[in-house]
Amino acid sequence: MHKIRKILHDLNELVMFKHSVFSLPFIFIAMIVAAHGWFGWRLFVLGILAALTARNFAMGYNRYADIDIDKANPRTANRPSVDGRLKKETILFFTIANAVGFVVVAYLINMLAFWLSFPILVILGGYSLMKRISPMAHLVLGLSLGLAPIAGVVAVKAEITMWSVMLSVGVMFWVAGFDLLYSLQDMEYDKKVKLHSIPSQYGVKCTLFLSKIFHALTILFWLFFTIESASGWLTYVAVLVSGIILYFEHKIVNKDFSKIDKAFFTLNGYLGIIFLVFVILDNI
């Protein structure tokens, strides 16, 4: 029993379950808007399971594929995938199990979700490979989380709406924007091992500028979503508050790169939850 608890603890550290806070709110935002309110306990449970299995697959595959990279990076050298706490076979089994779990959950939701689950898994796994060949990896990561609202509306309506695409594109630029900031921590290491991040190829100033552009596009597409979905005034407030949070995120990082973790985890975690709360209030 102790050994099982230790493996579960190390798997939790490997994939950082708590970071599901980035995608889960936007799945539920799409589900609430699609259903014009509460969408039922069945879809609530299946939505959580779909989000967790998809993210676990993406993170598990990323950690498995990056063992060689993480081993030589001081910032990541103490990850369970690198320091020997988890065997490669364990990580691979965990990754495959979550991929299968995601497909099964998608099947239980509806047939459109089932057929979309396969290309979604390809996209989720694509980030780990893309960063080895192209600086577009930041947008691939953004797309991976940006699929969450589309998955949410498919679960409720078994179709893809234009407003869900707008919401998803906004999420894509939001995630890509804060991933650019987060990548500044590994800029020198990425140069050394020839990883194709934007900071390593174009420098700090370009990275900060592109991150601001991406986050401006985030707010623009979330406004398009609000208009297209005919949401109420509280959703407009959610977009406004999101813009304020992103402004302070950039202000924090511009002053002190050591505060990147605070901007990445704390502020972005609050953003999704606050957005969800306002959408719930708008649809009561």
Buried (B, 14 or more C-beta within 10 A) or exposed (E): EEEEEEBEEBBEBBBEBEBBBBBBBBBBBBBBBBBEEEBEEEBBEBBBBBBBBBBBBBBBBBBBBBBEBBEEBEEBEEBBBBEEBBEEEBBEEBBEBBBEBBBBBBEBBBEBBBEBBEEBBEBBBBBBBBBBEBBBBBBBBBBBBBBBBBBBBBBBBEEBBEBBBBBBBBBBBBBBBBBBBBBBBBBEBBEEEEBBBBBBBEEEEEBBEBBBEBBBBBBBBBBBBBEBBEBBEBBBBBBBBBBEBBEEBBEBBEEEBEBBEEBBBBBBBBBBEBBBBBBBEBBE
